[in-house]
Amino acid sequence: MSAEKDTKGTVKRLLGYLSAYKLRFIFVVICIAVSAATVAYSAVFIQDLIDDYITPLLTQSQVDFTGLKQYLIKVAVILFAGAIAAYLYNRFMVVIGQGILKKIRDEMFSHMQKLPIRYFDTHAHGDIMSHYTNDTDTLRQMISQSIPQLLNSVMTIVVVFISMLSISFWLTLIVVAFVFIILKVIGSVAGRSGKYFIKQQVSLGDVNGYVEEMINGQKVVKVFCHEEQAKEGFDLKNGELCVNATKANSYANILMPILNNIGFILYVVVAIVGGALAISGVTNISLTGVSVLTLGAIASFLQLSRSFVNPISQVSQQLNFVVMAIAGAERIFELLDEEVEEDEGTITLVRAKKDGDTLIECAERTGHWAWKVPQADGSVQLVEMRGDVKFHDVDFGYVPEKTVLHDITLYAEPGQKVAFVGATGAGKTTITNLINRFYDIQKGTITYDGLDIGRIKKADLRRSLGVVLQEVNLFTGTVMENIRYGKLDATDEECIAAAKLANADGFIRMLPNGYDTVLSGDGSGLSQGQRQLISIARAAVADPPVMILDEATSSIDTRTEAIVQRGMDALMKGRTVFVIAHRLSTVQNSDVIMVLEQGHIIERGSHEKLIEEKGKYYQLYTGAFELE
């Protein structure tokens, strides 16, 4: 019952998208009706042609083709109108289909931007991509092909059935009996293929996810000679897709030949019975009255029987695509129904200027920023943004039952450089993820300039933070555009100044087109160190009061690191900085160094103080090669 309910809900949502094209769809239905009527007429006109024109001509001594010519012209005009109608409804359905797909893709991408980081951590990127490609393609096929063909087939069946009744009630009974056989076959075969089409969509997303993962990790695969194991893994997933696709398409493909053969049998049976009824002179009953079956009536009915069975076969074939499309739509709606990142913050970040000791909100750039805090009485208070970050007894776990940070308390005053060191998995990166609210804490509080970060709008909070990650992401575009990503309204001069600050200006000017050099493939033409320098410049141009450097120099060689470190020191000057580093040489000048172990802060102090204590930091420092 739940599956049936979900399917009905999915269909209802899809119809909601169609409502935006209501008038066009009504026009499509009219065109389909015209096309279906001409199909029926193309069969019925055979009776008139034989009985009213050809047969009388056989008995005339002087043949006059005038009436026949006029009738054929009339038929040609009607059939041409049907062809035009068929062209129009197919053309309009393509426009409607692509419009709906564009809207769905826009909604998916817009919704995806609002999803929490947790969603992307728990879903294969290739499977997410499959929503935009395979799943939407099944919808395209259903909207632009299956729906119009289904409507056309249903209307054709109705019109043809009425036409058959207008010729012979007895022959129509034979056709109806065969239809019951056809429906039984369709129910048996199509029912089996439908469930495999659903499994095929799931397997296809799984294969896409695996391929995307292997492409991203191709260097690792080759370094560790994991090619054979990777192929085995792919073979398993591809094999499952092959099995599901084979079973789905096997049942779908054998259906049409079976139905065609049943149609041929029906054609023969109708011809034999019709001939027998005509020869024996059995009274023929039809909607038009009582008469004797004529040669034209039999010929016309034979054509109508084909026109009746073929749409039924098409309906059964298109239903498979509809089932597959609904499966794709359910996957798309699962993405659209994912809970977005909650943001209950009311505090915003605004530009400000100082008038003595008073802060005033302004529109122009002043280099000063303030938190705009709504008050209970409806007024607002401006709090200067200084970069004062504090953790108070914070506990956190990525899943509720497993806590990874325990009782974290730390104070980072404006302008201080705070470093986190410890083994992999100790919780260093997790702390920085909490500062920018990629995840929300379970216990305790985090304050920013004395304000609970839960009260600050996430977009404004993140605008106040500059982040340089270990994994660099560059986007297709020029070097200048990639640097400007940190501050969209930055001028070229500001971007160049940021690049100089990060010591990236030198190598950028040596690129083919300097700052206008187009990067593609995540900056594949650059070395890892160069990509990291651009990332540092991107953070520098944002000019935030708080910087988070997560292994920012890990991809840079020691010689380049010394150059970059000078630029980063200039970048960090006057800012609150959180540094995560395995190279302890990069954190020696920190104001506070915190040593983490299994989610606990076990030591804190300056480099000199921790060396004197000869604790865990001392052991790490004296055996620094173990962390490099």
C-alpha positions as CSV (number, residue, x, y, z in Angstrom):
1,M,0.0,0.0,0.0
2,S,2.9,2.4,0.8
3,A,4.5,1.8,-2.6
4,E,1.2,2.4,-4.3
5,K,0.7,5.6,-2.3
6,D,4.2,6.8,-3.2
7,T,3.6,6.1,-6.9
8,K,0.4,8.1,-6.8
9,G,2.1,10.9,-5.0
10,T,4.9,10.9,-7.6
11,V,2.5,11.0,-10.5
12,K,0.6,13.8,-8.8
13,R,3.8,15.8,-8.4
14,L,4.7,15.3,-12.0
15,L,1.2,16.5,-13.1
16,G,1.9,19.6,-11.0
17,Y,4.8,20.4,-13.3
18,L,2.6,19.9,-16.3
19,S,0.0,22.4,-15.0
20,A,2.3,25.3,-16.0
21,Y,1.8,24.2,-19.6
22,K,-2.0,23.7,-19.3
23,L,-3.0,25.6,-22.5
24,R,-0.3,24.0,-24.6
25,F,-1.2,20.5,-23.3
26,I,-4.9,21.1,-24.1
27,F,-3.8,22.0,-27.7
28,V,-1.7,18.8,-27.7
29,V,-4.8,16.7,-26.7
30,I,-6.9,18.3,-29.5
31,C,-4.2,17.5,-32.0
32,I,-3.9,13.9,-30.7
33,A,-7.7,13.6,-31.1
34,V,-7.5,14.8,-34.7
35,S,-4.7,12.4,-35.4
36,A,-6.5,9.4,-33.8
37,A,-9.7,10.3,-35.8
38,T,-7.8,10.3,-39.1
39,V,-6.3,6.9,-38.2
40,A,-9.8,5.5,-37.9
41,Y,-11.0,7.3,-41.0
42,S,-8.1,5.8,-43.0
43,A,-9.6,2.4,-42.3
44,V,-13.2,3.3,-42.7
45,F,-12.7,5.0,-46.1
46,I,-11.8,1.6,-47.6
47,Q,-15.4,0.5,-47.2
48,D,-16.7,3.5,-49.0
49,L,-14.0,3.3,-51.6
50,I,-14.8,-0.4,-52.5
51,D,-18.6,-0.4,-52.0
52,D,-19.5,3.1,-53.3
53,Y,-16.8,3.7,-56.0
54,I,-14.8,0.7,-57.1
55,T,-17.6,-1.8,-57.2
56,P,-20.0,0.4,-59.3
57,L,-17.2,1.2,-61.7
58,L,-16.9,-2.5,-62.5
59,T,-20.5,-2.6,-63.8
60,Q,-20.3,0.7,-65.9
61,S,-19.9,0.4,-69.7
62,Q,-18.4,3.9,-69.7
63,V,-16.1,4.5,-66.7
64,D,-16.3,7.9,-65.1
65,F,-13.6,8.6,-62.5
66,T,-14.8,12.0,-61.5
67,G,-16.5,10.9,-58.3
68,L,-13.5,8.7,-57.3
69,K,-11.1,11.5,-57.9
70,Q,-13.1,13.9,-55.7
71,Y,-13.3,11.3,-53.0
72,L,-9.6,10.6,-53.0
73,I,-8.8,14.3,-52.8
74,K,-11.1,14.6,-49.8
75,V,-9.4,11.6,-48.2
76,A,-5.9,13.1,-48.9
77,V,-6.9,16.4,-47.3
78,I,-8.2,14.6,-44.2
79,L,-5.0,12.5,-43.9
80,F,-2.8,15.5,-44.5
81,A,-4.6,17.3,-41.6
82,G,-3.9,14.2,-39.4
83,A,-0.2,14.3,-40.4
84,I,0.0,18.0,-39.5
85,A,-1.8,17.3,-36.1
86,A,0.7,14.5,-35.4
87,Y,3.6,16.8,-36.2
88,L,2.3,19.6,-34.0
89,Y,1.6,17.5,-30.9
90,N,5.0,15.8,-31.1
91,R,6.7,19.2,-31.5
92,F,4.7,20.8,-28.6
93,M,5.4,17.8,-26.3
94,V,9.1,18.2,-26.9
95,V,8.9,21.9,-25.8
96,I,6.7,21.0,-22.8
97,G,9.1,18.1,-21.8
98,Q,12.3,20.2,-22.0
99,G,10.6,23.0,-20.1
100,I,9.6,20.7,-17.3
101,L,13.1,19.0,-17.2
102,K,14.7,22.5,-17.0
103,K,12.5,23.4,-14.1
104,I,13.2,20.1,-12.3
105,R,17.0,20.4,-12.8
106,D,16.9,24.0,-11.6
107,E,15.0,23.0,-8.5
108,M,17.4,20.1,-7.9
109,F,20.4,22.3,-8.1
110,S,18.9,25.1,-6.1
111,H,17.8,22.6,-3.4
112,M,21.2,20.9,-3.5
113,Q,22.9,24.2,-2.5
114,K,20.8,24.3,0.7
115,L,21.6,20.7,1.7
116,P,23.9,20.2,4.7
117,I,27.5,18.9,4.2
118,R,26.3,15.7,5.9
119,Y,24.2,14.8,2.8
120,F,27.3,14.9,0.5
121,D,29.4,13.0,3.1
122,T,26.9,10.1,3.0
123,H,25.9,9.9,-0.7
124,A,28.1,8.9,-3.6
125,H,28.7,11.9,-5.9
126,G,28.2,9.8,-9.0
127,D,24.8,8.7,-7.7
128,I,23.9,12.4,-7.1
129,M,25.0,13.1,-10.7
130,S,22.8,10.3,-11.9
131,H,19.7,12.3,-10.8
132,Y,20.7,15.0,-13.3
133,T,21.4,12.6,-16.2
134,N,19.8,9.2,-16.2
135,D,16.8,10.0,-14.0
136,T,15.9,13.2,-15.8
137,D,16.4,11.4,-19.2
138,T,13.7,8.8,-18.2
139,L,11.4,11.7,-17.5
140,R,12.2,13.3,-20.9
141,Q,11.3,10.0,-22.7
142,M,8.1,9.7,-20.8
143,I,6.9,13.3,-21.2
144,S,8.0,13.8,-24.9
145,Q,7.2,10.3,-26.1
146,S,5.3,8.0,-23.8
147,I,2.6,10.4,-22.7
148,P,1.6,11.6,-26.2
149,Q,1.8,8.0,-27.5
150,L,-0.4,6.7,-24.6
151,L,-3.0,9.5,-25.2
152,N,-2.9,8.8,-29.0
153,S,-3.2,5.1,-28.4
154,V,-6.1,5.4,-26.0
155,M,-8.0,7.8,-28.2
156,T,-7.3,5.6,-31.3
157,I,-8.6,2.6,-29.4
158,V,-11.9,4.4,-28.5
159,V,-12.4,5.9,-32.0
160,V,-11.5,2.6,-33.7
161,F,-13.8,0.6,-31.4
162,I,-16.7,2.8,-32.3
163,S,-15.9,2.5,-36.0
164,M,-15.8,-1.3,-35.7
165,L,-19.2,-1.3,-34.0
166,S,-20.5,0.8,-36.9
167,I,-19.4,-1.9,-39.3
168,S,-20.2,-5.3,-37.6
169,F,-21.2,-6.2,-34.1
170,W,-20.3,-9.9,-34.6
171,L,-16.8,-9.2,-35.8
172,T,-16.2,-6.8,-33.0
173,L,-17.0,-9.6,-30.5
174,I,-14.2,-11.6,-32.0
175,V,-11.8,-8.7,-31.6
176,V,-12.9,-8.1,-27.9
177,A,-12.2,-11.8,-27.2
178,F,-8.7,-11.5,-28.5
179,V,-8.2,-8.3,-26.5
180,F,-8.8,-10.2,-23.3
181,I,-6.0,-12.6,-24.3
182,I,-3.7,-9.7,-25.2
183,L,-4.4,-8.0,-21.8
184,K,-3.6,-11.3,-20.0
185,V,-0.3,-11.5,-21.8
186,I,0.5,-7.9,-21.1
187,G,-0.3,-8.2,-17.4
188,S,2.0,-11.3,-17.1
189,V,5.0,-9.9,-19.1
190,A,4.9,-6.2,-18.3
191,G,4.4,-6.8,-14.6
192,R,7.7,-8.7,-14.5
193,S,9.6,-6.2,-16.5
194,G,8.4,-3.2,-14.4
195,K,10.1,-4.2,-11.2
196,Y,13.4,-4.8,-13.0
197,F,13.2,-1.4,-14.6
198,I,13.0,0.1,-11.1
199,K,16.0,-2.0,-10.0
200,Q,17.8,-0.9,-13.2
201,Q,17.6,2.8,-12.2
202,V,19.0,2.1,-8.8
203,S,21.9,-0.1,-10.2
204,L,22.6,2.6,-12.8
205,G,23.1,5.2,-10.0
206,D,25.3,2.8,-8.1
207,V,27.5,2.2,-11.2
208,N,27.8,6.0,-11.8
209,G,28.8,6.5,-8.2
210,Y,31.5,3.9,-8.4
211,V,32.9,5.2,-11.8
212,E,33.0,8.7,-10.4
213,E,34.9,7.5,-7.3
214,M,37.4,5.6,-9.4
215,I,38.0,8.5,-11.7
216,N,38.7,10.8,-8.8
217,G,41.0,8.3,-7.2
218,Q,42.7,7.0,-10.3
219,K,46.2,8.1,-9.1
220,V,45.7,6.2,-5.9
221,V,44.4,3.1,-7.8
222,K,47.6,3.1,-10.0
223,V,50.0,3.9,-7.2
224,F,48.8,0.9,-5.2
225,C,48.4,-1.3,-8.2
226,H,44.7,-1.7,-7.4
227,E,43.5,-1.9,-11.0
228,E,42.5,-5.5,-10.9
229,Q,40.5,-5.1,-7.7
230,A,38.9,-1.9,-9.1
231,K,37.9,-3.9,-12.2
232,E,36.5,-6.7,-10.0
233,G,34.4,-4.1,-8.0
234,F,33.1,-2.6,-11.2
235,D,32.4,-6.0,-12.7
236,L,30.2,-6.8,-9.7
237,K,28.2,-3.5,-9.9
238,N,28.1,-3.6,-13.7
239,G,27.0,-7.3,-13.6
240,E,24.1,-6.4,-11.3
241,L,23.1,-3.6,-13.7
242,C,23.4,-6.0,-16.6
243,V,21.2,-8.6,-14.9
244,N,18.5,-6.1,-14.0
245,A,18.6,-4.4,-17.4
246,T,18.6,-7.7,-19.3
247,K,15.6,-9.0,-17.4
248,A,13.7,-5.7,-17.8
249,N,14.4,-5.4,-21.5
250,S,14.0,-9.1,-22.2
251,Y,10.4,-9.0,-21.0
252,A,9.8,-5.7,-22.7
253,N,11.3,-6.8,-26.0
254,I,9.5,-10.1,-26.2
255,L,6.1,-8.4,-25.5
256,M,5.8,-6.7,-28.9
257,P,6.6,-9.8,-31.0
258,I,4.0,-11.8,-29.0
259,L,1.4,-9.1,-29.4
260,N,2.1,-8.8,-33.1
261,N,1.7,-12.5,-33.7
262,I,-1.6,-12.4,-31.8
263,G,-2.6,-9.5,-34.1
264,F,-1.8,-11.6,-37.1
265,I,-3.9,-14.5,-35.8
266,L,-6.7,-12.1,-35.2
267,Y,-6.4,-10.7,-38.7
268,V,-6.7,-14.2,-40.2
269,V,-9.6,-15.2,-37.9
270,V,-11.5,-12.0,-38.8
271,A,-10.9,-12.6,-42.5
272,I,-12.2,-16.2,-42.3
273,V,-15.2,-15.4,-40.1
274,G,-16.1,-12.2,-42.1
275,G,-15.9,-14.1,-45.4
276,A,-18.1,-16.9,-44.0
277,L,-20.7,-14.5,-42.7
278,A,-20.8,-12.7,-46.1
279,I,-21.1,-15.9,-48.1
280,S,-23.7,-17.5,-45.8
281,G,-25.7,-14.2,-45.9
282,V,-25.9,-13.9,-42.1
283,T,-27.6,-10.7,-41.0
284,N,-25.1,-8.1,-40.0
285,I,-25.9,-5.9,-37.0
286,S,-24.1,-2.6,-36.5
287,L,-24.6,0.9,-35.1
288,T,-25.7,2.0,-38.5
289,G,-28.5,-0.6,-38.7
290,V,-29.1,-4.1,-40.1
291,S,-27.6,-5.2,-43.4
292,V,-25.4,-7.8,-45.1
293,L,-21.6,-7.8,-44.8
294,T,-20.1,-6.4,-48.0
295,L,-16.6,-6.9,-49.4
296,G,-15.7,-3.3,-48.5
297,A,-17.0,-3.7,-44.9
298,I,-14.8,-6.8,-44.4
299,A,-11.7,-5.1,-45.9
300,S,-12.3,-2.0,-43.8
301,F,-12.8,-4.1,-40.6
302,L,-9.6,-6.0,-41.2
303,Q,-7.7,-2.7,-41.3
304,L,-9.6,-1.5,-38.2
305,S,-8.7,-4.7,-36.3
306,R,-5.0,-3.9,-37.0
307,S,-5.5,-0.3,-35.9
308,F,-7.2,-1.6,-32.7
309,V,-4.5,-4.1,-31.7
310,N,-1.5,-2.0,-32.5
311,P,-2.3,0.8,-30.0
312,I,-2.8,-1.8,-27.3
313,S,0.7,-3.1,-28.0
314,Q,2.1,0.4,-27.9
315,V,0.4,1.1,-24.6
316,S,2.0,-1.9,-23.1
317,Q,5.4,-0.9,-24.5
318,Q,5.1,2.7,-23.3
319,L,4.0,1.6,-19.8
320,N,7.5,0.1,-19.3
321,F,9.0,3.5,-20.0
322,V,6.4,5.1,-17.7
323,V,7.4,2.7,-14.9
324,M,11.1,3.5,-15.4
325,A,10.3,7.2,-15.5
326,I,8.3,7.0,-12.2
327,A,11.3,5.2,-10.7
328,G,13.6,8.0,-11.8
329,A,11.1,10.6,-10.6
330,E,10.9,9.0,-7.2
331,R,14.7,9.2,-6.9
332,I,14.6,12.9,-8.0
333,F,11.9,13.7,-5.4
334,E,13.9,11.9,-2.7
335,L,16.6,14.4,-3.4
336,L,14.1,17.3,-3.4
337,D,12.6,16.0,-0.2
338,E,15.9,15.9,1.7
339,E,15.8,18.2,4.7
340,V,17.6,21.5,3.9
341,E,20.2,23.0,6.2
342,E,18.4,24.6,9.1
343,D,19.2,28.2,9.8
344,E,17.4,29.9,12.7
345,G,19.9,32.7,12.9
346,T,18.7,36.3,13.0
347,I,22.0,38.2,13.3
348,T,23.4,39.5,10.1
349,L,26.8,40.9,9.0
350,V,26.8,44.5,7.7
351,R,29.4,47.1,6.7
352,A,30.0,49.7,9.3
353,K,32.0,52.9,10.0
354,K,33.1,54.4,13.2
355,D,32.0,57.8,14.5
356,G,34.2,58.1,17.5
357,D,33.3,55.1,19.6
358,T,30.0,54.6,17.9
359,L,29.4,52.1,15.0
360,I,27.1,53.2,12.2
361,E,25.8,50.9,9.5
362,C,26.8,52.0,6.0
363,A,26.7,50.8,2.4
364,E,30.2,51.8,1.2
365,R,33.4,49.8,1.9
366,T,35.2,51.0,5.0
367,G,37.2,47.9,6.1
368,H,35.0,47.6,9.2
369,W,32.2,45.1,9.7
370,A,29.6,44.7,12.4
371,W,27.1,42.2,13.6
372,K,23.5,43.5,13.4
373,V,21.8,42.0,16.4
374,P,18.0,42.4,16.7
375,Q,16.8,43.3,20.2
376,A,13.6,42.2,21.9
377,D,12.1,45.8,21.7
378,G,12.5,45.8,17.9
379,S,15.7,47.9,17.9
380,V,19.0,46.7,16.6
381,Q,22.5,46.7,18.2
382,L,25.7,46.8,16.2
383,V,28.5,44.7,17.6
384,E,31.9,45.2,16.1
385,M,33.3,42.1,14.3
386,R,36.7,41.5,15.8
387,G,37.3,37.7,15.5
388,D,36.9,36.7,19.2
389,V,36.0,32.9,19.1
390,K,35.3,30.9,22.2
391,F,34.3,27.2,22.8
392,H,32.6,26.4,26.1
393,D,32.3,22.8,27.1
394,V,31.5,21.6,23.6
395,D,30.6,17.9,22.8
396,F,30.0,16.8,19.3
397,G,29.5,13.6,17.3
398,Y,28.7,13.1,13.6
399,V,26.2,10.5,14.7
400,P,24.4,10.9,18.1
401,E,25.6,7.6,19.5
402,K,29.3,8.3,18.9
403,T,30.9,11.4,20.4
404,V,34.2,12.5,18.7
405,L,34.8,15.7,20.7
406,H,34.6,15.8,24.4
407,D,34.4,18.9,26.7
408,I,36.3,21.2,24.3
409,T,37.0,24.6,25.8
410,L,39.2,27.1,24.1
411,Y,39.6,30.9,23.7
412,A,40.9,32.5,20.5
413,E,41.2,36.3,21.1
414,P,41.3,38.7,18.2
415,G,44.7,38.5,16.4
416,Q,45.7,35.3,18.0
417,K,47.1,32.3,16.1
418,V,45.7,29.0,17.5
419,A,47.2,25.8,16.3
420,F,45.8,22.2,16.6
421,V,48.1,19.3,16.4
422,G,47.6,15.6,17.0
423,A,47.2,12.3,15.2
424,T,44.8,11.8,12.3
425,G,41.3,11.4,13.7
426,A,42.0,13.3,16.8
427,G,39.3,15.9,16.0
428,K,41.3,18.8,14.6
429,T,39.3,19.4,11.4
430,T,36.1,18.7,13.2
431,I,36.7,21.7,15.5
432,T,37.0,24.0,12.4
433,N,33.9,22.5,10.9
434,L,32.0,23.5,14.0
435,I,33.2,27.1,13.8
436,N,31.6,27.6,10.3
437,R,28.6,25.5,11.3
438,F,29.0,22.7,8.7
439,Y,27.7,20.7,11.7
440,D,25.9,21.8,14.8
441,I,27.1,20.9,18.3
442,Q,25.2,18.6,20.7
443,K,26.3,20.2,23.9
444,G,27.9,23.5,25.0
445,T,28.2,26.8,23.2
446,I,30.4,28.5,20.6
447,T,30.5,32.3,20.7
448,Y,31.8,34.7,18.1
449,D,32.5,38.2,19.4
450,G,30.4,37.3,22.4
451,L,27.4,36.1,20.2
452,D,26.2,32.5,20.1
453,I,27.0,31.4,16.6
454,G,23.6,29.6,16.5
455,R,22.0,33.0,16.4
456,I,24.1,34.2,13.4
457,K,22.8,33.5,9.9
458,K,25.0,30.8,8.4
459,A,25.7,32.8,5.2
460,D,26.9,35.8,7.2
461,L,28.9,33.6,9.6
462,R,30.7,32.0,6.7
463,R,31.3,35.3,5.0
464,S,33.3,36.4,8.0
465,L,35.6,33.3,7.8
466,G,38.4,32.6,5.3
467,V,39.1,28.9,4.8
468,V,42.0,27.2,3.1
469,L,41.6,23.5,2.8
470,Q,44.0,20.7,2.2
471,E,41.9,19.6,-0.8
472,V,41.9,22.4,-3.3
473,N,38.9,22.9,-5.6
474,L,39.4,25.1,-8.6
475,F,36.6,25.8,-11.0
476,T,36.4,26.1,-14.8
477,G,37.3,29.8,-15.5
478,T,40.2,32.2,-15.5
479,V,42.8,32.4,-12.7
480,M,41.3,35.9,-11.9
481,E,37.8,34.4,-11.6
482,N,39.0,31.6,-9.3
483,I,40.7,34.2,-7.0
484,R,37.6,36.4,-7.1
485,Y,35.5,33.4,-5.9
486,G,36.5,34.5,-2.4
487,K,34.9,37.9,-2.9
488,L,32.7,38.4,-5.9
489,D,32.8,42.2,-5.9
490,A,36.7,42.3,-5.6
491,T,38.4,44.4,-8.2
492,D,41.3,43.1,-10.4
493,E,43.7,45.1,-8.3
494,E,42.5,43.5,-5.1
495,C,42.8,40.0,-6.6
496,I,46.3,40.7,-7.8
497,A,47.2,42.1,-4.4
498,A,45.9,39.0,-2.8
499,A,48.0,36.8,-5.2
500,K,51.1,38.8,-4.3
501,L,50.3,38.4,-0.6
502,A,50.2,34.6,-1.1
503,N,53.3,34.7,-3.3
504,A,51.3,33.4,-6.2
505,D,51.7,36.4,-8.5
506,G,55.1,35.2,-9.9
507,F,54.0,31.9,-11.3
508,I,50.6,33.3,-12.4
509,R,52.2,35.9,-14.6
510,M,54.3,33.1,-16.2
511,L,51.1,31.3,-17.4
512,P,50.2,31.6,-21.1
513,N,47.7,34.4,-20.5
514,G,48.6,35.4,-17.0
515,Y,45.6,36.1,-14.8
516,D,43.3,35.5,-17.9
517,T,44.6,31.9,-18.3
518,V,41.5,29.6,-18.3
519,L,41.7,26.7,-15.9
520,S,39.7,23.5,-16.5
521,G,39.6,20.1,-15.0
522,D,40.1,21.4,-11.5
523,G,43.3,23.2,-12.6
524,S,44.9,20.0,-13.9
525,G,47.5,22.0,-15.8
526,L,49.0,23.3,-12.5
527,S,51.1,21.6,-9.9
528,Q,49.5,20.8,-6.5
529,G,51.5,23.6,-4.9
530,Q,50.4,26.2,-7.5
531,R,46.7,25.1,-7.0
532,Q,47.2,25.6,-3.3
533,L,48.7,29.1,-3.8
534,I,45.6,30.1,-5.8
535,S,43.4,28.8,-3.0
536,I,45.4,30.8,-0.4
537,A,45.0,33.9,-2.6
538,R,41.3,33.2,-2.9
539,A,41.0,33.3,0.9
540,A,43.2,36.4,1.1
541,V,41.0,38.5,-1.2
542,A,38.0,37.9,1.1
543,D,40.0,39.7,3.8
544,P,38.1,38.0,6.7
545,P,38.8,38.6,10.4
546,V,39.1,34.9,11.1
547,M,41.2,32.4,9.0
548,I,41.0,28.6,9.1
549,L,44.0,26.9,7.6
550,D,43.5,23.2,7.4
551,E,46.8,21.7,6.3
552,A,47.1,24.6,3.9
553,T,50.8,24.0,3.1
554,S,50.7,20.2,3.1
555,S,50.9,20.1,-0.7
556,I,53.8,22.5,-1.0
557,D,57.4,21.5,-1.0
558,T,59.6,22.7,1.9
559,R,61.4,25.4,-0.1
560,T,58.1,26.8,-1.5
561,E,56.6,26.5,2.0
562,A,59.1,29.0,3.4
563,I,58.1,31.5,0.7
564,V,54.4,30.9,1.2
565,Q,54.8,31.0,5.0
566,R,56.0,34.6,4.7
567,G,53.0,35.5,2.6
568,M,50.7,33.7,5.0
569,D,52.2,35.4,8.0
570,A,51.3,38.7,6.3
571,L,47.9,37.3,5.6
572,M,47.4,36.2,9.2
573,K,48.6,39.5,10.7
574,G,45.9,41.1,12.8
575,R,43.5,38.2,12.3
576,T,42.3,35.3,14.5
577,V,43.8,32.2,12.9
578,F,43.1,28.6,13.4
579,V,45.8,26.4,12.0
580,I,45.9,22.6,11.5
581,A,49.2,21.3,10.5
582,H,51.2,18.1,10.6
583,R,54.5,20.0,10.1
584,L,55.1,21.3,13.5
585,S,57.5,23.9,12.0
586,T,54.5,25.8,10.7
587,V,52.9,26.2,14.1
588,Q,55.9,27.1,16.3
589,N,55.1,30.8,16.2
590,S,51.5,30.2,17.2
591,D,50.2,32.0,20.3
592,V,48.5,28.9,21.6
593,I,49.1,25.3,20.5
594,M,46.5,22.7,21.5
595,V,47.3,19.0,21.4
596,L,44.3,16.8,20.7
597,E,44.0,13.1,21.3
598,Q,40.8,11.1,20.7
599,G,38.7,14.2,20.9
600,H,40.2,15.6,24.1
601,I,42.5,18.6,24.5
602,I,45.3,17.1,26.5
603,E,47.8,19.9,26.4
604,R,47.7,23.7,25.6
605,G,50.3,26.5,25.6
606,S,53.0,28.1,23.6
607,H,55.7,26.2,21.8
608,E,58.3,27.0,24.4
609,K,55.9,26.1,27.3
610,L,54.9,22.7,25.8
611,I,58.6,21.8,25.1
612,E,59.4,22.6,28.7
613,E,56.6,20.3,29.9
614,K,58.0,17.4,27.9
615,G,54.6,15.9,27.3
616,K,52.9,14.7,24.2
617,Y,53.8,17.8,22.1
618,Y,57.4,17.3,23.1
619,Q,57.3,13.7,21.9
620,L,55.8,14.8,18.6
621,Y,58.3,17.6,18.1
622,T,61.3,15.5,18.8
623,G,60.0,12.8,16.5
624,A,58.6,15.3,13.9
625,F,59.4,13.0,11.0
626,E,56.5,10.7,12.1
627,L,54.0,13.5,11.3
628,E,55.5,14.7,8.0
